[in-house]
């Protein structure tokens, strides 16, 4: 098996070819209207860069002053999405992401239980399933439910091989929804909708894939979270450049109703992940330290740079510990107050509607 250094060296030439003409080619033209409501009153909410991978580029989030929808503008095009996703969920980033998903094991059963007051599904499609970690954990809560997964990455094929999903569909949900029509009792989208280029098309696809009376379970970052304004670019859920849309909960409820759904449950406290201050500390610290070796840089850092990075990160450990402690100390109080949850969850039933 190749070492990470050898993997980076092998990938460097391809990345340098991709970047030969700069990152501007990865973006669509800037919009002058809101993609959610069509209003033309837009205001810059955030300017940032890729704080997690450090790939070149600058990214802007704008907010509609009418409906409060937040979106990346200009938005990445297909080439840009491929470039910035590459080696994040797979390749160089696969091991780190597997550890992250493993760390969320305790949250997966809670998500599965969210449907129990309303349904006992025979089958369930998890859209954006990645490597199928949710489906594997959810079987303990719903042992008689058959779980399928859908994702654009090769992870869904691995999930099927491991038996974590009964069937893995690889591809875009909007394109596959026709062959899945009226097939599922539950469709879930856990931190998926914010990645999509057209959230409404994804909601329509979910309506098609559900049987009448079936349920759509959505969990997304909450752009109205106060930590988002307090921490600015260091708020992890902004996750640029991958997160393209941030939908206020009122907007999502309204659109679901228009598409033929009835919202039956809404949660804010339970989906909150208490990592805001810890993640902000890590992003700031990592940005302060010299970069590590990555293939999108023209050359590897020298020995002095590597030592300095290790020194900065080691010196920042107390800051990370403080962030971790503060997250846990303030979470019980903030759970009881609106506006502090970094995510929300909606469960909606498919009724008769235009889709």
N, C-alpha and C positions, 0 to 999 in steps of 0.2 A: 504494500500500500504506500502511495506517495506521501511524503511529509507535506505539511501545509506550505512550507517554503517552496518546495518543488511545484506544488499546485499553483501557487501564486506566479512563479516564474513562467510556467507553461501557459497561463492565461494572459500574461501581460501584453503580448503582441496583439491579440484580438481586441483588448480594451483600448490600446493605443490607436489602433485603426479606427475604432468607433469614435474616438474623441479627436481625430485628426482635424476635423472642421469645426470643433467646438460643440457644446451641448445645445445650442439654439435650435438645431434641427430636430430635437426631441419634443418640441412643443407645437401645439396647434395655435392658430391665431387667437389673440386675446378676445374674449367676449365683451360686449358692451351692455349685455342684459343678463338678468338672473336666469339660470337654467331651470329653476324651480317654479317661479311665478311670472317671469318675463319682464319684470320691472327693470328700469334702466338706472336706478339710483344705487350705485355700487360704491363701496368704500373699502380701502385696504385694511384688513384686520391684522395681517402678519406678513413679514418678509423674513425668510430664513434660508438655510441650506440643508443639505443632507447631514444631519447630526449623528445618525447611527452608523452608516457605512462610510460617509465622507466622500461619496462620489461627487464629481464636479457638477455645478449648476446652482442657480438661485431660484427660489420658489416663492410665489405670492399667493396668499389666501385673501380673497375679497368677501365682503358680506353685503348681502342685499339689505338696503335700509327699509324696504317694505315688509318682506316676510322673514328676515333675519337668517336666511339660508347662507351658509359659509361654503365656499368652493374654491378650488385651485384655479387660478386664472393668470396666465394662460395654462391650459390643462395639457398634460402629457399626451402625445399621440401614441400610436401603437408601437413605434420604434422606441419611444421613450419609456413606455411601460415595460417593454422587454428588457431594456438596458438597466433600469433601476431595480427591477425585481430580480434580475439575474444574480445568483450567488447570495441571495438573502434567505429564501426559504429552502433552497437546495444548494448543491455544490459546496462552496466554501462556508456558507451559513447554515447548512443542514444540521450539523451537530449542535450548534448553539440554539437553534430554534427547537430542536427536539428536547433539549433541556428545559427551555422555557415552557413548552406545552406540558411537559412532565410536572413542572412546578404548579400548573393550574389544575391538576387532577381533582383536587377537592371541590373545585367550582363546577365541574361538569355534571355531577349528579344533581346539584341544585338547579341547574338549567333544565335538566330532564324533568324534575319534579314540578316545574312551573306549569306544565300542561295537565297534571293529574287532577286538579279540581274541575277540569273542563272536558277531559277526554282520556281514553285508554287506547292509544293508537295501535292498530295492527302493523302498520308500516310507517317509516319515517325517513325523509330525505334530508340530509344535512348538506347544505350548499356552502361551498367554500370550506370543505371538511379538512383540507390539508392532508395529513397522514392518518386521519381518522381517530384521533385521540378521544374526542367527545363521544363518538359512537361506541367505542370500546368501553368507556366508563359508564355510559348511560344504560348499558344492558343490565347492570346490577340493579337499577331502579325499575326498568321495564323489561323483564326477562322474556316476555312473550312478544315483544315488538321486534320486527325485522328492520334493521338500520341499513340504509344505503347512503353512499356519499358521492358528492360531485365536486370536482375541482379542475382548474385548468392545468395544474401541475402534475408531475409524475407521482407525487405523494399518494394520490388516490389509488393508483395501481398497487402501490406497496401496501396500502390499507386493505385492499381486497386480498392480496396474497397472504397477509398475516391473519385474515379472518376477522378483522376489526369492522369491516362492512360486508354485508352480503353481496352487494354489487357496487362497483366503483365506476362512475361515469366521468370520463375525462373530456373536458371541453367547456364551452361557454353555456351557462344556464339558459340564456335567452334563446340560443340556437337549439338546445336540446329539449326545451319545454314541450314542443309539439309531440314528441314521441313519449313523453311522460304524462300526457294529459289525463286529468282526473284519476291519477293513480295512487296518490298518497293521502294519508290521514293527517300527517304533520309535515310541514316544510320548515326547516330552521335556517336562520342566517345569523350566525354569531360573529360579529365584527367582520362582516362581509360587505354590507351595503355601502360603507364609506369608501371601499376600494373600487366600486363599480363606476364605469364611465356614464351610465344612464340609470340611476336608481329606480325611476318609474318603470322602465322596461323590465327590471328585475322583479318588481312587485307584480307586474302583469304576468310574467312567467310563473311566479309562485301561484297566482290565482289559477292559471291553467293546469299546473301540476297537481293541485289539490282536488280532492273530491268535494262535492257540495257538503258543507258542514265541517270540512277539515279546517285545521288551524295553521296559521303562519306565526312563527315565533322569531322575533327580531331582537337583536341586541347590538347597540351602536354607541359610539362615544357621544357624550352630551355637550354640544357646543355652548350651552348656557351654563356650564360648570364654572364656578368662580375661580377655580384654580387655573383655568385656561387663560383668564385675563391676568391673574396674579403672577403666574410663572412665564407668560409670554412664550417665546420660542422653545423654552425648556420644558413645556408641558408635553409629556410623552404622547398623548392621544392625537396631537397634531400630526405626528409621524409623516413628515414630508420627506420624499415626494409621493408616497404611496397612497395616502388618504386624499381622495379627490372631492368628497362631499361630506358635509356635516349638517344633519337635518334636525332642526328643533323639533321637540316631541309633538308640539301642536300641529306643525306642518305635516308630520308623518301620519298622525291620527286623521287629519282631514283628507289626505290623499288616499289612505286606505279605505275610508268610507266612500269616497268617490268611485273607487275601483270595485266596489261590491263586497267589502269586508265590514264586519262589525267588531270593533275593539272590545275585548272582554276583560282584559287585565293590563295594568300598567305598573311597572315597578321602577323605582329609582335607587333605593337604599341597597337592595340585594345585589344588583349588578356592579356596584362600586368596587373597584380594585384598589386597595390602599397602598399605592406605590407612587403617588404624585411627587412627593418631596424626595424620596429616594431616587427616583428616575431623573428628576431635575438635577439633583446633585451629581449623578453619574454623567449625564449629558454635558453639564458644564465642565466637570473635571476632565472628561475625555477630550473635549474641545480645547482645553487649556494645554493638555499634554501634547508633545510632538506625536505625529501620526505613526501608526504601525504600518507594516508592509502590506500593501494591497495591490492587486494587478492594475487598478485604474490610475495608479501613480506611475510616472515614467520610469522611476528607478527605486530600488529599495533604500530605506533610510540607513545611514551609517551607524557605526557602533556607538558613537557619542549620543546620537538621537535616541537610540534604543534604550540606553542606560537612563537618559533623562526622562523618557516616558515612564519607565518603571519606577523611577524615583518620585515623579509627580503623582502617579497613581497610588503608590504606597503612602505618600504623605496625605493623600485625600481620604484614606480609610476612615478616620474619625468623622469626616463630613458625611460619608455614606452611612455610617452607623447612626449618626444624629438624624439623618433623613428618615431612616428606617424606623427609629424610635418615635419620631414626631408623627409619622404616618399612622402608627398604631395608637398613639395617645389621643390624637384628635378625631380619629374615625368614629368612636362611639358617640361623640357630641355632634359631629357633622351629619351622621346618618339621620339624626332627628330633625335636621334643618334642611329646607329645600334649597337647591342651588349648589350643593357641594359634591354631589355624586358625579363621577367622571363618566358614567354610562347610564343608559336606561334600557329597559326591556319592555316590549309590547307583545301581547298575544292577541291575534285577531282571527275571527272565524270567517270562513268563506260562506257568504250568503249569495242570494241571487244578485247579479250585478252585470255591468256592461262588458266585463272581460269574457 
